[in-house]
Amino acid sequence: EGFSKESLQGLFGELYFLKNHMIENYGVDVAISSWSGPDEKSKDFSTGSTWYEIKTVGANVQNVHISSLAQLSSENDGHLVIIRTESMSNEFNNGESSVGDLFKYVLSKIENEITESEFLNKLSDSLDESFMAKFQVKSLNLYKVNDKFPRLTEKDIQQTEICDVSYSLIINSLKPYMEE
C-alpha cells in the first residue's frame, strides 16, 4: 500500500534513533526488543522503567503533534524525542539517509537469531521502494517528560464523554525540558 510521507518520515526517525541512541546505550538486543516498530503502541521505545516517544518533523516545523493522551502519559518519567529532518534528492547519501540504509545497518549489527527474526517481523511486511526516500537529520533533541512537562494526561480530562484527544506543542517553548 505504500507509506505516506509523514509515516515514512516517522519510521525513518525511529530507525535513526534506534541506530544512534538505543543501540549505543542499550545494545542491539535490548534496543530492538524495546522498539514497538510500526505497531500502533502508545510509546515507540520502552525498556526498564523508561520510555521514548519519537516525533520526526520537518526542519522548519514550529510544533509537534501529540496524537493521543497515551503518547506522553505514564507513571514513569520518559522522554520526548524530536528529530528535525529535511527531504533530500535521491543522490544524497551519508550512509544513514533512508529507511533502507538504516534497516541494513541495524540488520548488520544483529548477531542473535531471535533478535533478527523479531526485527524482520517488525518491518518485512512493509518493505517497498519508498524506503529509499532520502532525509537529512538537522537535529535530534531529547526532552524530559515528567510531572512538570506541559502535557495532557487522562486525569486532565474530567468528562467521560470526551475521547480521541490530540494536541500540539510549540517546539521552542520546550527548551526548559531539553536534556543534554
MODELLER restraints for C-alpha pairs under 7 A, 6 or more apart:
rsr = mdl.restraints
at = mdl.atoms
rsr.add(forms.Gaussian(group=physical.xy_distance, feature=features.Distance(at['CA:2:A'], at['CA:128:A']), mean=6.97, stdev=0.5))
rsr.add(forms.Gaussian(group=physical.xy_distance, feature=features.Distance(at['CA:2:A'], at['CA:130:A']), mean=6.91, stdev=0.5))
rsr.add(forms.Gaussian(group=physical.xy_distance, feature=features.Distance(at['CA:3:A'], at['CA:130:A']), mean=6.98, stdev=0.5))
rsr.add(forms.Gaussian(group=physical.xy_distance, feature=features.Distance(at['CA:9:A'], at['CA:56:A']), mean=6.37, stdev=0.5))
rsr.add(forms.Gaussian(group=physical.xy_distance, feature=features.Distance(at['CA:10:A'], at['CA:55:A']), mean=6.71, stdev=0.5))
rsr.add(forms.Gaussian(group=physical.xy_distance, feature=features.Distance(at['CA:10:A'], at['CA:56:A']), mean=5.27, stdev=0.5))
rsr.add(forms.Gaussian(group=physical.xy_distance, feature=features.Distance(at['CA:12:A'], at['CA:98:A']), mean=6.62, stdev=0.5))
rsr.add(forms.Gaussian(group=physical.xy_distance, feature=features.Distance(at['CA:12:A'], at['CA:99:A']), mean=5.06, stdev=0.5))
rsr.add(forms.Gaussian(group=physical.xy_distance, feature=features.Distance(at['CA:13:A'], at['CA:56:A']), mean=5.46, stdev=0.5))
rsr.add(forms.Gaussian(group=physical.xy_distance, feature=features.Distance(at['CA:13:A'], at['CA:83:A']), mean=6.48, stdev=0.5))
rsr.add(forms.Gaussian(group=physical.xy_distance, feature=features.Distance(at['CA:14:A'], at['CA:54:A']), mean=6.31, stdev=0.5))
rsr.add(forms.Gaussian(group=physical.xy_distance, feature=features.Distance(at['CA:15:A'], at['CA:102:A']), mean=6.13, stdev=0.5))
rsr.add(forms.Gaussian(group=physical.xy_distance, feature=features.Distance(at['CA:16:A'], at['CA:102:A']), mean=6.61, stdev=0.5))
rsr.add(forms.Gaussian(group=physical.xy_distance, feature=features.Distance(at['CA:18:A'], at['CA:31:A']), mean=6.64, stdev=0.5))
rsr.add(forms.Gaussian(group=physical.xy_distance, feature=features.Distance(at['CA:19:A'], at['CA:106:A']), mean=6.49, stdev=0.5))
rsr.add(forms.Gaussian(group=physical.xy_distance, feature=features.Distance(at['CA:22:A'], at['CA:31:A']), mean=5.16, stdev=0.5))
rsr.add(forms.Gaussian(group=physical.xy_distance, feature=features.Distance(at['CA:23:A'], at['CA:31:A']), mean=5.43, stdev=0.5))
rsr.add(forms.Gaussian(group=physical.xy_distance, feature=features.Distance(at['CA:28:A'], at['CA:109:A']), mean=6.95, stdev=0.5))
rsr.add(forms.Gaussian(group=physical.xy_distance, feature=features.Distance(at['CA:28:A'], at['CA:110:A']), mean=6.44, stdev=0.5))
rsr.add(forms.Gaussian(group=physical.xy_distance, feature=features.Distance(at['CA:29:A'], at['CA:115:A']), mean=5.90, stdev=0.5))
rsr.add(forms.Gaussian(group=physical.xy_distance, feature=features.Distance(at['CA:32:A'], at['CA:115:A']), mean=6.97, stdev=0.5))
rsr.add(forms.Gaussian(group=physical.xy_distance, feature=features.Distance(at['CA:32:A'], at['CA:119:A']), mean=6.42, stdev=0.5))
rsr.add(forms.Gaussian(group=physical.xy_distance, feature=features.Distance(at['CA:34:A'], at['CA:45:A']), mean=5.11, stdev=0.5))
rsr.add(forms.Gaussian(group=physical.xy_distance, feature=features.Distance(at['CA:34:A'], at['CA:46:A']), mean=5.09, stdev=0.5))
rsr.add(forms.Gaussian(group=physical.xy_distance, feature=features.Distance(at['CA:34:A'], at['CA:47:A']), mean=5.40, stdev=0.5))
rsr.add(forms.Gaussian(group=physical.xy_distance, feature=features.Distance(at['CA:35:A'], at['CA:44:A']), mean=5.81, stdev=0.5))
rsr.add(forms.Gaussian(group=physical.xy_distance, feature=features.Distance(at['CA:35:A'], at['CA:45:A']), mean=4.46, stdev=0.5))
rsr.add(forms.Gaussian(group=physical.xy_distance, feature=features.Distance(at['CA:35:A'], at['CA:46:A']), mean=6.81, stdev=0.5))
rsr.add(forms.Gaussian(group=physical.xy_distance, feature=features.Distance(at['CA:36:A'], at['CA:44:A']), mean=5.30, stdev=0.5))
rsr.add(forms.Gaussian(group=physical.xy_distance, feature=features.Distance(at['CA:36:A'], at['CA:45:A']), mean=6.06, stdev=0.5))
rsr.add(forms.Gaussian(group=physical.xy_distance, feature=features.Distance(at['CA:37:A'], at['CA:122:A']), mean=5.52, stdev=0.5))
rsr.add(forms.Gaussian(group=physical.xy_distance, feature=features.Distance(at['CA:38:A'], at['CA:122:A']), mean=6.64, stdev=0.5))
rsr.add(forms.Gaussian(group=physical.xy_distance, feature=features.Distance(at['CA:42:A'], at['CA:70:A']), mean=5.51, stdev=0.5))
rsr.add(forms.Gaussian(group=physical.xy_distance, feature=features.Distance(at['CA:42:A'], at['CA:71:A']), mean=4.91, stdev=0.5))
rsr.add(forms.Gaussian(group=physical.xy_distance, feature=features.Distance(at['CA:43:A'], at['CA:51:A']), mean=6.69, stdev=0.5))
rsr.add(forms.Gaussian(group=physical.xy_distance, feature=features.Distance(at['CA:43:A'], at['CA:52:A']), mean=6.33, stdev=0.5))
rsr.add(forms.Gaussian(group=physical.xy_distance, feature=features.Distance(at['CA:43:A'], at['CA:53:A']), mean=5.30, stdev=0.5))
rsr.add(forms.Gaussian(group=physical.xy_distance, feature=features.Distance(at['CA:43:A'], at['CA:71:A']), mean=5.78, stdev=0.5))
rsr.add(forms.Gaussian(group=physical.xy_distance, feature=features.Distance(at['CA:44:A'], at['CA:52:A']), mean=6.02, stdev=0.5))
rsr.add(forms.Gaussian(group=physical.xy_distance, feature=features.Distance(at['CA:44:A'], at['CA:53:A']), mean=5.15, stdev=0.5))
rsr.add(forms.Gaussian(group=physical.xy_distance, feature=features.Distance(at['CA:44:A'], at['CA:54:A']), mean=6.33, stdev=0.5))
rsr.add(forms.Gaussian(group=physical.xy_distance, feature=features.Distance(at['CA:45:A'], at['CA:51:A']), mean=5.49, stdev=0.5))
rsr.add(forms.Gaussian(group=physical.xy_distance, feature=features.Distance(at['CA:45:A'], at['CA:52:A']), mean=5.06, stdev=0.5))
rsr.add(forms.Gaussian(group=physical.xy_distance, feature=features.Distance(at['CA:45:A'], at['CA:53:A']), mean=6.69, stdev=0.5))
rsr.add(forms.Gaussian(group=physical.xy_distance, feature=features.Distance(at['CA:46:A'], at['CA:52:A']), mean=6.34, stdev=0.5))
rsr.add(forms.Gaussian(group=physical.xy_distance, feature=features.Distance(at['CA:49:A'], at['CA:76:A']), mean=6.38, stdev=0.5))
rsr.add(forms.Gaussian(group=physical.xy_distance, feature=features.Distance(at['CA:50:A'], at['CA:76:A']), mean=6.48, stdev=0.5))
rsr.add(forms.Gaussian(group=physical.xy_distance, feature=features.Distance(at['CA:50:A'], at['CA:77:A']), mean=6.38, stdev=0.5))
rsr.add(forms.Gaussian(group=physical.xy_distance, feature=features.Distance(at['CA:50:A'], at['CA:78:A']), mean=5.26, stdev=0.5))
rsr.add(forms.Gaussian(group=physical.xy_distance, feature=features.Distance(at['CA:51:A'], at['CA:78:A']), mean=4.81, stdev=0.5))
rsr.add(forms.Gaussian(group=physical.xy_distance, feature=features.Distance(at['CA:51:A'], at['CA:79:A']), mean=6.19, stdev=0.5))
rsr.add(forms.Gaussian(group=physical.xy_distance, feature=features.Distance(at['CA:52:A'], at['CA:78:A']), mean=5.93, stdev=0.5))
rsr.add(forms.Gaussian(group=physical.xy_distance, feature=features.Distance(at['CA:52:A'], at['CA:79:A']), mean=4.72, stdev=0.5))
rsr.add(forms.Gaussian(group=physical.xy_distance, feature=features.Distance(at['CA:52:A'], at['CA:80:A']), mean=5.85, stdev=0.5))
rsr.add(forms.Gaussian(group=physical.xy_distance, feature=features.Distance(at['CA:52:A'], at['CA:81:A']), mean=6.74, stdev=0.5))
rsr.add(forms.Gaussian(group=physical.xy_distance, feature=features.Distance(at['CA:53:A'], at['CA:71:A']), mean=6.70, stdev=0.5))
rsr.add(forms.Gaussian(group=physical.xy_distance, feature=features.Distance(at['CA:53:A'], at['CA:79:A']), mean=6.31, stdev=0.5))
rsr.add(forms.Gaussian(group=physical.xy_distance, feature=features.Distance(at['CA:53:A'], at['CA:80:A']), mean=4.99, stdev=0.5))
rsr.add(forms.Gaussian(group=physical.xy_distance, feature=features.Distance(at['CA:53:A'], at['CA:81:A']), mean=5.99, stdev=0.5))
rsr.add(forms.Gaussian(group=physical.xy_distance, feature=features.Distance(at['CA:54:A'], at['CA:80:A']), mean=6.19, stdev=0.5))
rsr.add(forms.Gaussian(group=physical.xy_distance, feature=features.Distance(at['CA:54:A'], at['CA:81:A']), mean=4.76, stdev=0.5))
rsr.add(forms.Gaussian(group=physical.xy_distance, feature=features.Distance(at['CA:54:A'], at['CA:82:A']), mean=6.16, stdev=0.5))
rsr.add(forms.Gaussian(group=physical.xy_distance, feature=features.Distance(at['CA:55:A'], at['CA:81:A']), mean=6.03, stdev=0.5))
rsr.add(forms.Gaussian(group=physical.xy_distance, feature=features.Distance(at['CA:55:A'], at['CA:82:A']), mean=4.92, stdev=0.5))
rsr.add(forms.Gaussian(group=physical.xy_distance, feature=features.Distance(at['CA:55:A'], at['CA:83:A']), mean=6.21, stdev=0.5))
rsr.add(forms.Gaussian(group=physical.xy_distance, feature=features.Distance(at['CA:56:A'], at['CA:82:A']), mean=5.85, stdev=0.5))
rsr.add(forms.Gaussian(group=physical.xy_distance, feature=features.Distance(at['CA:56:A'], at['CA:83:A']), mean=4.66, stdev=0.5))
rsr.add(forms.Gaussian(group=physical.xy_distance, feature=features.Distance(at['CA:56:A'], at['CA:84:A']), mean=5.87, stdev=0.5))
rsr.add(forms.Gaussian(group=physical.xy_distance, feature=features.Distance(at['CA:57:A'], at['CA:83:A']), mean=6.25, stdev=0.5))
rsr.add(forms.Gaussian(group=physical.xy_distance, feature=features.Distance(at['CA:57:A'], at['CA:84:A']), mean=5.04, stdev=0.5))
rsr.add(forms.Gaussian(group=physical.xy_distance, feature=features.Distance(at['CA:57:A'], at['CA:85:A']), mean=6.19, stdev=0.5))
rsr.add(forms.Gaussian(group=physical.xy_distance, feature=features.Distance(at['CA:58:A'], at['CA:84:A']), mean=5.35, stdev=0.5))
rsr.add(forms.Gaussian(group=physical.xy_distance, feature=features.Distance(at['CA:58:A'], at['CA:85:A']), mean=5.02, stdev=0.5))
rsr.add(forms.Gaussian(group=physical.xy_distance, feature=features.Distance(at['CA:58:A'], at['CA:86:A']), mean=5.79, stdev=0.5))
rsr.add(forms.Gaussian(group=physical.xy_distance, feature=features.Distance(at['CA:59:A'], at['CA:84:A']), mean=4.70, stdev=0.5))
rsr.add(forms.Gaussian(group=physical.xy_distance, feature=features.Distance(at['CA:59:A'], at['CA:85:A']), mean=4.98, stdev=0.5))
rsr.add(forms.Gaussian(group=physical.xy_distance, feature=features.Distance(at['CA:59:A'], at['CA:86:A']), mean=5.53, stdev=0.5))
rsr.add(forms.Gaussian(group=physical.xy_distance, feature=features.Distance(at['CA:59:A'], at['CA:138:A']), mean=6.47, stdev=0.5))
rsr.add(forms.Gaussian(group=physical.xy_distance, feature=features.Distance(at['CA:62:A'], at['CA:170:A']), mean=6.06, stdev=0.5))
rsr.add(forms.Gaussian(group=physical.xy_distance, feature=features.Distance(at['CA:62:A'], at['CA:171:A']), mean=5.83, stdev=0.5))
rsr.add(forms.Gaussian(group=physical.xy_distance, feature=features.Distance(at['CA:63:A'], at['CA:168:A']), mean=6.20, stdev=0.5))
rsr.add(forms.Gaussian(group=physical.xy_distance, feature=features.Distance(at['CA:63:A'], at['CA:169:A']), mean=5.34, stdev=0.5))
rsr.add(forms.Gaussian(group=physical.xy_distance, feature=features.Distance(at['CA:63:A'], at['CA:170:A']), mean=4.36, stdev=0.5))
rsr.add(forms.Gaussian(group=physical.xy_distance, feature=features.Distance(at['CA:63:A'], at['CA:171:A']), mean=5.06, stdev=0.5))
rsr.add(forms.Gaussian(group=physical.xy_distance, feature=features.Distance(at['CA:64:A'], at['CA:168:A']), mean=5.38, stdev=0.5))
rsr.add(forms.Gaussian(group=physical.xy_distance, feature=features.Distance(at['CA:64:A'], at['CA:169:A']), mean=5.33, stdev=0.5))
rsr.add(forms.Gaussian(group=physical.xy_distance, feature=features.Distance(at['CA:64:A'], at['CA:170:A']), mean=6.62, stdev=0.5))
rsr.add(forms.Gaussian(group=physical.xy_distance, feature=features.Distance(at['CA:64:A'], at['CA:171:A']), mean=6.52, stdev=0.5))
rsr.add(forms.Gaussian(group=physical.xy_distance, feature=features.Distance(at['CA:65:A'], at['CA:167:A']), mean=5.93, stdev=0.5))
rsr.add(forms.Gaussian(group=physical.xy_distance, feature=features.Distance(at['CA:65:A'], at['CA:168:A']), mean=4.27, stdev=0.5))
rsr.add(forms.Gaussian(group=physical.xy_distance, feature=features.Distance(at['CA:65:A'], at['CA:169:A']), mean=6.53, stdev=0.5))
rsr.add(forms.Gaussian(group=physical.xy_distance, feature=features.Distance(at['CA:66:A'], at['CA:166:A']), mean=5.65, stdev=0.5))
rsr.add(forms.Gaussian(group=physical.xy_distance, feature=features.Distance(at['CA:66:A'], at['CA:167:A']), mean=5.33, stdev=0.5))
rsr.add(forms.Gaussian(group=physical.xy_distance, feature=features.Distance(at['CA:66:A'], at['CA:168:A']), mean=5.66, stdev=0.5))
rsr.add(forms.Gaussian(group=physical.xy_distance, feature=features.Distance(at['CA:67:A'], at['CA:166:A']), mean=4.57, stdev=0.5))
rsr.add(forms.Gaussian(group=physical.xy_distance, feature=features.Distance(at['CA:67:A'], at['CA:167:A']), mean=6.62, stdev=0.5))
rsr.add(forms.Gaussian(group=physical.xy_distance, feature=features.Distance(at['CA:68:A'], at['CA:164:A']), mean=6.57, stdev=0.5))
rsr.add(forms.Gaussian(group=physical.xy_distance, feature=features.Distance(at['CA:68:A'], at['CA:165:A']), mean=5.62, stdev=0.5))
rsr.add(forms.Gaussian(group=physical.xy_distance, feature=features.Distance(at['CA:68:A'], at['CA:166:A']), mean=4.94, stdev=0.5))
rsr.add(forms.Gaussian(group=physical.xy_distance, feature=features.Distance(at['CA:69:A'], at['CA:152:A']), mean=6.19, stdev=0.5))
rsr.add(forms.Gaussian(group=physical.xy_distance, feature=features.Distance(at['CA:69:A'], at['CA:153:A']), mean=5.38, stdev=0.5))
rsr.add(forms.Gaussian(group=physical.xy_distance, feature=features.Distance(at['CA:69:A'], at['CA:154:A']), mean=6.42, stdev=0.5))
rsr.add(forms.Gaussian(group=physical.xy_distance, feature=features.Distance(at['CA:69:A'], at['CA:165:A']), mean=6.25, stdev=0.5))
rsr.add(forms.Gaussian(group=physical.xy_distance, feature=features.Distance(at['CA:69:A'], at['CA:166:A']), mean=6.73, stdev=0.5))
rsr.add(forms.Gaussian(group=physical.xy_distance, feature=features.Distance(at['CA:72:A'], at['CA:151:A']), mean=6.88, stdev=0.5))
rsr.add(forms.Gaussian(group=physical.xy_distance, feature=features.Distance(at['CA:73:A'], at['CA:153:A']), mean=5.54, stdev=0.5))
rsr.add(forms.Gaussian(group=physical.xy_distance, feature=features.Distance(at['CA:77:A'], at['CA:145:A']), mean=5.68, stdev=0.5))
rsr.add(forms.Gaussian(group=physical.xy_distance, feature=features.Distance(at['CA:77:A'], at['CA:146:A']), mean=4.88, stdev=0.5))
rsr.add(forms.Gaussian(group=physical.xy_distance, feature=features.Distance(at['CA:78:A'], at['CA:144:A']), mean=6.12, stdev=0.5))
rsr.add(forms.Gaussian(group=physical.xy_distance, feature=features.Distance(at['CA:78:A'], at['CA:145:A']), mean=5.04, stdev=0.5))
rsr.add(forms.Gaussian(group=physical.xy_distance, feature=features.Distance(at['CA:78:A'], at['CA:146:A']), mean=6.75, stdev=0.5))
rsr.add(forms.Gaussian(group=physical.xy_distance, feature=features.Distance(at['CA:79:A'], at['CA:142:A']), mean=6.20, stdev=0.5))
rsr.add(forms.Gaussian(group=physical.xy_distance, feature=features.Distance(at['CA:79:A'], at['CA:143:A']), mean=5.42, stdev=0.5))
rsr.add(forms.Gaussian(group=physical.xy_distance, feature=features.Distance(at['CA:79:A'], at['CA:144:A']), mean=4.87, stdev=0.5))
rsr.add(forms.Gaussian(group=physical.xy_distance, feature=features.Distance(at['CA:79:A'], at['CA:145:A']), mean=5.18, stdev=0.5))
rsr.add(forms.Gaussian(group=physical.xy_distance, feature=features.Distance(at['CA:80:A'], at['CA:142:A']), mean=5.78, stdev=0.5))
rsr.add(forms.Gaussian(group=physical.xy_distance, feature=features.Distance(at['CA:80:A'], at['CA:143:A']), mean=5.08, stdev=0.5))
rsr.add(forms.Gaussian(group=physical.xy_distance, feature=features.Distance(at['CA:80:A'], at['CA:144:A']), mean=6.62, stdev=0.5))
rsr.add(forms.Gaussian(group=physical.xy_distance, feature=features.Distance(at['CA:80:A'], at['CA:145:A']), mean=6.45, stdev=0.5))
rsr.add(forms.Gaussian(group=physical.xy_distance, feature=features.Distance(at['CA:81:A'], at['CA:140:A']), mean=6.96, stdev=0.5))
rsr.add(forms.Gaussian(group=physical.xy_distance, feature=features.Distance(at['CA:81:A'], at['CA:141:A']), mean=5.67, stdev=0.5))
rsr.add(forms.Gaussian(group=physical.xy_distance, feature=features.Distance(at['CA:81:A'], at['CA:142:A']), mean=4.51, stdev=0.5))
rsr.add(forms.Gaussian(group=physical.xy_distance, feature=features.Distance(at['CA:81:A'], at['CA:143:A']), mean=6.28, stdev=0.5))
rsr.add(forms.Gaussian(group=physical.xy_distance, feature=features.Distance(at['CA:82:A'], at['CA:140:A']), mean=5.80, stdev=0.5))
rsr.add(forms.Gaussian(group=physical.xy_distance, feature=features.Distance(at['CA:82:A'], at['CA:141:A']), mean=5.38, stdev=0.5))
rsr.add(forms.Gaussian(group=physical.xy_distance, feature=features.Distance(at['CA:82:A'], at['CA:142:A']), mean=6.55, stdev=0.5))
rsr.add(forms.Gaussian(group=physical.xy_distance, feature=features.Distance(at['CA:83:A'], at['CA:139:A']), mean=5.71, stdev=0.5))
rsr.add(forms.Gaussian(group=physical.xy_distance, feature=features.Distance(at['CA:83:A'], at['CA:140:A']), mean=4.42, stdev=0.5))
rsr.add(forms.Gaussian(group=physical.xy_distance, feature=features.Distance(at['CA:83:A'], at['CA:141:A']), mean=6.53, stdev=0.5))
rsr.add(forms.Gaussian(group=physical.xy_distance, feature=features.Distance(at['CA:84:A'], at['CA:137:A']), mean=5.96, stdev=0.5))
rsr.add(forms.Gaussian(group=physical.xy_distance, feature=features.Distance(at['CA:84:A'], at['CA:138:A']), mean=5.37, stdev=0.5))
rsr.add(forms.Gaussian(group=physical.xy_distance, feature=features.Distance(at['CA:84:A'], at['CA:139:A']), mean=5.21, stdev=0.5))
rsr.add(forms.Gaussian(group=physical.xy_distance, feature=features.Distance(at['CA:84:A'], at['CA:140:A']), mean=6.48, stdev=0.5))
rsr.add(forms.Gaussian(group=physical.xy_distance, feature=features.Distance(at['CA:85:A'], at['CA:135:A']), mean=6.12, stdev=0.5))
rsr.add(forms.Gaussian(group=physical.xy_distance, feature=features.Distance(at['CA:85:A'], at['CA:136:A']), mean=5.41, stdev=0.5))
rsr.add(forms.Gaussian(group=physical.xy_distance, feature=features.Distance(at['CA:85:A'], at['CA:137:A']), mean=4.44, stdev=0.5))
rsr.add(forms.Gaussian(group=physical.xy_distance, feature=features.Distance(at['CA:85:A'], at['CA:138:A']), mean=5.34, stdev=0.5))
rsr.add(forms.Gaussian(group=physical.xy_distance, feature=features.Distance(at['CA:86:A'], at['CA:135:A']), mean=5.47, stdev=0.5))
rsr.add(forms.Gaussian(group=physical.xy_distance, feature=features.Distance(at['CA:86:A'], at['CA:136:A']), mean=5.25, stdev=0.5))
rsr.add(forms.Gaussian(group=physical.xy_distance, feature=features.Distance(at['CA:86:A'], at['CA:137:A']), mean=6.61, stdev=0.5))
rsr.add(forms.Gaussian(group=physical.xy_distance, feature=features.Distance(at['CA:87:A'], at['CA:134:A']), mean=6.01, stdev=0.5))
rsr.add(forms.Gaussian(group=physical.xy_distance, feature=features.Distance(at['CA:87:A'], at['CA:135:A']), mean=4.60, stdev=0.5))
rsr.add(forms.Gaussian(group=physical.xy_distance, feature=features.Distance(at['CA:87:A'], at['CA:136:A']), mean=6.55, stdev=0.5))
rsr.add(forms.Gaussian(group=physical.xy_distance, feature=features.Distance(at['CA:88:A'], at['CA:134:A']), mean=5.09, stdev=0.5))
rsr.add(forms.Gaussian(group=physical.xy_distance, feature=features.Distance(at['CA:88:A'], at['CA:135:A']), mean=5.24, stdev=0.5))
rsr.add(forms.Gaussian(group=physical.xy_distance, feature=features.Distance(at['CA:88:A'], at['CA:136:A']), mean=6.60, stdev=0.5))
rsr.add(forms.Gaussian(group=physical.xy_distance, feature=features.Distance(at['CA:89:A'], at['CA:134:A']), mean=6.31, stdev=0.5))
rsr.add(forms.Gaussian(group=physical.xy_distance, feature=features.Distance(at['CA:90:A'], at['CA:133:A']), mean=6.71, stdev=0.5))
rsr.add(forms.Gaussian(group=physical.xy_distance, feature=features.Distance(at['CA:90:A'], at['CA:134:A']), mean=6.02, stdev=0.5))
rsr.add(forms.Gaussian(group=physical.xy_distance, feature=features.Distance(at['CA:92:A'], at['CA:134:A']), mean=6.77, stdev=0.5))
rsr.add(forms.Gaussian(group=physical.xy_distance, feature=features.Distance(at['CA:95:A'], at['CA:101:A']), mean=6.21, stdev=0.5))
rsr.add(forms.Gaussian(group=physical.xy_distance, feature=features.Distance(at['CA:96:A'], at['CA:102:A']), mean=5.51, stdev=0.5))
rsr.add(forms.Gaussian(group=physical.xy_distance, feature=features.Distance(at['CA:97:A'], at['CA:134:A']), mean=5.17, stdev=0.5))
rsr.add(forms.Gaussian(group=physical.xy_distance, feature=features.Distance(at['CA:97:A'], at['CA:135:A']), mean=5.04, stdev=0.5))
rsr.add(forms.Gaussian(group=physical.xy_distance, feature=features.Distance(at['CA:97:A'], at['CA:136:A']), mean=5.82, stdev=0.5))
rsr.add(forms.Gaussian(group=physical.xy_distance, feature=features.Distance(at['CA:98:A'], at['CA:131:A']), mean=6.32, stdev=0.5))
rsr.add(forms.Gaussian(group=physical.xy_distance, feature=features.Distance(at['CA:98:A'], at['CA:132:A']), mean=5.40, stdev=0.5))
rsr.add(forms.Gaussian(group=physical.xy_distance, feature=features.Distance(at['CA:98:A'], at['CA:133:A']), mean=5.71, stdev=0.5))
rsr.add(forms.Gaussian(group=physical.xy_distance, feature=features.Distance(at['CA:98:A'], at['CA:134:A']), mean=4.81, stdev=0.5))
rsr.add(forms.Gaussian(group=physical.xy_distance, feature=features.Distance(at['CA:98:A'], at['CA:135:A']), mean=6.08, stdev=0.5))
rsr.add(forms.Gaussian(group=physical.xy_distance, feature=features.Distance(at['CA:99:A'], at['CA:131:A']), mean=4.98, stdev=0.5))
rsr.add(forms.Gaussian(group=physical.xy_distance, feature=features.Distance(at['CA:99:A'], at['CA:132:A']), mean=6.42, stdev=0.5))
rsr.add(forms.Gaussian(group=physical.xy_distance, feature=features.Distance(at['CA:100:A'], at['CA:131:A']), mean=5.21, stdev=0.5))
rsr.add(forms.Gaussian(group=physical.xy_distance, feature=features.Distance(at['CA:100:A'], at['CA:132:A']), mean=5.68, stdev=0.5))
rsr.add(forms.Gaussian(group=physical.xy_distance, feature=features.Distance(at['CA:107:A'], at['CA:116:A']), mean=6.97, stdev=0.5))
rsr.add(forms.Gaussian(group=physical.xy_distance, feature=features.Distance(at['CA:110:A'], at['CA:116:A']), mean=6.03, stdev=0.5))
rsr.add(forms.Gaussian(group=physical.xy_distance, feature=features.Distance(at['CA:141:A'], at['CA:178:A']), mean=6.87, stdev=0.5))
rsr.add(forms.Gaussian(group=physical.xy_distance, feature=features.Distance(at['CA:142:A'], at['CA:178:A']), mean=5.81, stdev=0.5))
rsr.add(forms.Gaussian(group=physical.xy_distance, feature=features.Distance(at['CA:142:A'], at['CA:179:A']), mean=5.47, stdev=0.5))
rsr.add(forms.Gaussian(group=physical.xy_distance, feature=features.Distance(at['CA:143:A'], at['CA:177:A']), mean=5.13, stdev=0.5))
rsr.add(forms.Gaussian(group=physical.xy_distance, feature=features.Distance(at['CA:143:A'], at['CA:178:A']), mean=4.27, stdev=0.5))
rsr.add(forms.Gaussian(group=physical.xy_distance, feature=features.Distance(at['CA:143:A'], at['CA:179:A']), mean=5.43, stdev=0.5))
rsr.add(forms.Gaussian(group=physical.xy_distance, feature=features.Distance(at['CA:144:A'], at['CA:177:A']), mean=5.50, stdev=0.5))
rsr.add(forms.Gaussian(group=physical.xy_distance, feature=features.Distance(at['CA:144:A'], at['CA:178:A']), mean=6.41, stdev=0.5))
rsr.add(forms.Gaussian(group=physical.xy_distance, feature=features.Distance(at['CA:144:A'], at['CA:179:A']), mean=6.39, stdev=0.5))
rsr.add(forms.Gaussian(group=physical.xy_distance, feature=features.Distance(at['CA:149:A'], at['CA:177:A']), mean=6.96, stdev=0.5))
